[in-house]
């Protein structure tokens, strides 16, 4: 069950906020969405952790943008946090950064009643969550996502990971945060490419669960790209609600949580193939969604119009850039290393129609290769 409260006082001490509850058997928590929440996060944090010894994990770039707001708010509740800086970007999401973070936590004397706050995008959240899960077998962890991608996806659900041996998210754990604090206002600091990479995940939610949300991209793309505050906050809230509902029903990806991987099987393979530098995550997932739509049509699961609608929206948002040439065989081998693969078979999330997906655990190899070849040709024909 997911409860969403719009424009109601969640508590007399913390004021107005959109609240989305992730209901789990043992460690349920709330996602709070509010403009300027980072400047007023102290009372929210007091509600979920009793710790007075807190470390804030972020990058120097993010700290310059909104780190002072978070630290000043913590100071108001008489907490003097220690700062742990990590590199920006996927290249730093590795075992070396993870162990530097753990050493810093030990150096600062963090104990079992301590708390780690991740301030940043998906990399900060992934490393922070994994570090919190490992340190003294688990300490309190709070997510403060600052990118659209992290706000609608990475910060919710408890997945933590680092990339290892050239494979994305190979080492990780399920570790739920105590709370997620989302400030839509920080998105004004994102450049266009990073903003669009987050929109790819929002489009994904429309494809897997909410056609009306997908139609917003078909009919209101100019407002979305202009970052209209009202529509942006609605899309963030609806995305978080969809993910919270799915996670509440399937915390450890035993069934329908796999729907959230729509576009990710190929997307992760492309990211790894190009060394996590050529493509943003959202761009890779966009190619992955188009590939899944192609595969669905080739298998007779969906009409060609379902493929066309997804292609049109991804084009309209500017997510289908020229795709560098790749070798289908190499991509196929990387997909076989995907964590969702079982017994040598790739698990695909495919579309039946917009708003409805299905899981296929066995797709004939020639059809997969045909779809990969067609994907590369179609993307590179775009203007």
N, C-alpha and C positions, 0 to 999 in steps of 0.2 A: 504494500500500500504506500502511496506517495501523497503527502498533503502539501498543497501549495497555498500560501497566504499572500494575497496581493494588497499592498498598501494598508496593512494592519499593524498595530504595535505588537511586535513579538514579545516585548517585555518593556516595562516602564523605564528600565535603565538603558535600553539599547535602541529605543525609538523605532522608526519606520523602516522596514526591510521586507523584501520578498524572501520568504522562507520556503525551502524545499527540503523535506525530510527523506533521508535514505533509511528505510526501515530494515534493519538486519537483526537476526536472532540475538547476537551478542554485542555488537558495536555499532549501533545505529548513530546517525549524526545528522546535523542540519547544514544545508548550503544557504548562506545569506547573500542576497544580491541587493546592493545599495550604492548609489553614487557617493563618493567620498568616504566609503567605509574604512579605507586604510587610515584616514585621518582620525577616525573615531572607533578604532578596533579594540581598544582596551577593555571596555565592558563585555564585548563579545568573547574575548579571549578568557576573561575572568570566569565566564559562565562554563567553560569547557575544560579548564585546567587549573589546578591549584598551585601549579609550579611558579616559583619566583625566580628560578634559574632557567633562563631561556636563551637559546642561540638562534640567530636569524641567518639562514642560508640564502645567499643571493649572489649576483654578479655585480661588478663595479658599475657597469652601465645601468642596470636596473636600480641600484642603490642611489645613483645620482638623480634618477627620475622620481622615485617615490619612497626610497628607503628612510629618509628623514621623517616623513609622515608617520610611518609605522613605528619607528623608534620613539618619536615624541609622544605618540599615543600610549605606548607601553610605559614610558616614564611617568605619565599621569597616574598610572595604577601602581607606581612605585616598583617598577621592574626595570632593571638596567641590563638589557640584553647584550650578549657578546655576538660579534659579527664574524661570519665565515664566508669568504669570497671564493667563488668558483668561476671557471671560464664560461663564456657564452657559447652556445651552440652545441650541436650533436657531437662534434669532435671531442668535446670534453666529457662526454657521458661514458666514462670508462672506469676500470678498476683503480687506476691511479688517482683519479679525482675522488672516488669513493673513499679510499683509504686515507687521503689527505683530510677529508671531512671528519672521518672517525678519529683521527689523531688530534685534530683541533678540538673536538668534543671532549676527548679525554684530557687534553691540556687545560681546557677551561673548567675542568672539574665537574662536568655534568654528571649527575647521579640518576638513579632509576626514577626519581620523581621529577626529573628535568623535562624540558619540552623543546622541540625543534620546530621552527617556523620556516617554511619554504616560500620565499618571495621571488617570483619570476615566472618563466614559462614552463613548458613540459619537462625540460632538462632539470631545472631546479627541483621541481616536484618529484620527478623520478628518483634522482639521487638522494634528495632529502628524505623521501619516504623509505627508501631502502636502508639508508643510514640509521634512521629512527627505528626501523624494525630489527636491525642487527645490534644496535648499541644496548648493552646490558639486557639483551633479549626483548627489547621493546620499550620505548619511552613515548610520551605524548607527542603527537605530530599534528600540525595545523597547516593547511594550504592557503596561500594568498596568491592566486594566479594573476599574472599581469598581461598575458596574451589572450586573444580570442580563442585560439586553439586550446590552451590550457583551461580557460574558463568553461568551455562547453564540453570538454572531453577529458583531458589528462588528469585534472584535479579531482575528479569524482570516480569512485569505484574501487580505490585501494590498490590498483596495479602499480608496482614500483619495479624499476629495472635499470640495468646498465647494458650497453652494447659490449659484446665480447667476441673476440676471435673473428671480427668482421661480420657478425650477425647481430641484427638489431634486437635489443631487449632479451638477450639470451639468458642472462642471470638476473633473477628478481624474486619478488615475493608479493603475496597479497597482504597489504597492511593498510587498514582504513584510518583516515585522519579523524581527529576529534571534531573538526569542523572545517568548512571551506568558506572563505570570505572573498566575495567577488565584487570588484569595483569597476563597473563598465566605463567610468570616466577615464581610467588609465589607458584605454584603447586609443585615445587620441594621439598617443605617443608612437603608435605602430606605423611603420611605413606601409605603403599600399600593398606590397608583395606579402608582407607578413599578415596583414589584415585579411587578404584574400585566402591565405593558406588556412586561416581559421574558419573562413566561410565554407571551405570544402567539407569540414566535419559537420557543419550545420546542414548543408545540402544532404549529406549522408543520412542524418536523422529524418529528413523529409522522405527520402527514398525508402528507408526501412520501416517507418512507423507513422508518418503524418503527411498525407498528400496536401493538406491545406498549407502546411509550412513550405512544401516544395513549390506550391503555386505562388507563394510570396516572391520567390526567386524568378518565376516566369513573368509575373505581372508588376513587380515593384523593385526590380533590380537596381534602377537608378537611385532610389531612396536608400537601398541597402548599401550600395557602394559610396553614397554620400555620408554614410554613418548617421543617418537620421536617428536621434536618441530614442524615440518611442519604439520604432520598429526594431532597433538593435536590442533594446532591453527585452522586448517580447521574444525575439528569436533566442536570446541567451537563456531566458527563463524556460521556454518550451524545450530547448535542447537539454538543459539540465534536468528537467522533469522527466523526459523520455529516458535519459541515461539512469537517473535515480530509480525509476520504476523497474527497468530491466535488471539493474544490479540488485535491487531489493528482492527480486524473484529468483535470481541466479547469481549469487555472489562470486562463485569460483569458476564460472564459465563451463558448467556442465551441460548447458542446453542453449536457451535463447540468448544468453549474453554473447554468444558467438555472432549474433546478428550485428553487433557493434563493429565487427571486423569487416563489414562490407567495404570492398575496395582496398583493404589492407594487405591481403595475401600477396597480390602483385605489387602494391605500393611499397611494402617493406623490402621486397626483393629488388625493386628499382633503386630505392635509397641505398641499399648495400652495394649494388652493382656499380653505382656511380660514386661510391665513396662518401656518401652523406654530404656532398658538397654541391653537386649540380642542381639538385631539385630540393625545394622545400618539402616538408612532410605533406602539406596540403596538395601541392602539385602532384606528388607521387600518388597520393590517395585518389586524386581526380582521374589520373590515368587508370588506376586500379578499378575505379567505379565504372569507367567507360568499358574497360576490359570485361568486367563482370556482366555488364549489360549486353555486350557482344556475345559472350559465352551463353548467357540466358537465352538470347534470341536463337543462336545456333542450335541449342538443345531443345528448342520448341517450348520453352517454359514461359516465354512472354512474347508479346507482339513487337514488331519492329518499331512501332510508335513509342514504346517504353524506352528503347535505346535512343531514339531520336530526341525525346524530351530531355533525357539526361545530357546528351551531347550538347543540345542547344543551351541549357542552363549553364553548363560548365564553360562553354564558349562565351556566353554573355557576361559571366563574372570574370573572365580572363584567366581561367585556370588551365586552359589547354595550350600551353606554349609549345614551341618546337621541341620534340622529344629526341634527344641524341640517339644515334643508332645503337642498338643492343643486339646481342646474340640470343635468340630464343632458347637455345639449349642451356646457356649459362643461367638465364633467368629461371628456367624451369627447375634447374638444380637448386637454386636459392629458395624457390618456393617449397621444395621438398624439405628444406631445413627449417621451414616455418614451424613455430611451436604448436600450431593447430593441426599439423600433419600427423596422420596416424598410420602405422604399419605400411609405410612407404607410399601412402596415398595423400594427395593434397585435399584439404577440406575447403570448398568454395562456398561463399555466401552469394546467392544469386537472386535475381528479381523475378517475381511473377507479375507484379504491377507496381506502380508507384504507391508506396505505403505498405507493401507486403513482400517479404523476402523468404527464402527457403535455404536449407543447408544441403549441399551435395558433397558426399564423401568420396565419390568416384566419378571422374569425368574422363572419357577416352583421351589419351594423349594426343592423337592427331587433331582433335577438336581444339584442345588447349593451344597447340602450336599454330593452328589456323587463326585463332582469335588473336594471338600475340602478333602474328604477321600483319593481320588486318588493322590492329590497333596502331602499329607503327606507321602504316601507310596513311590511315585516316587522320591521325594527329598532325602529321607533317604536311598534309594538304590544307590545313587551316590557314586562314589569312593572317 
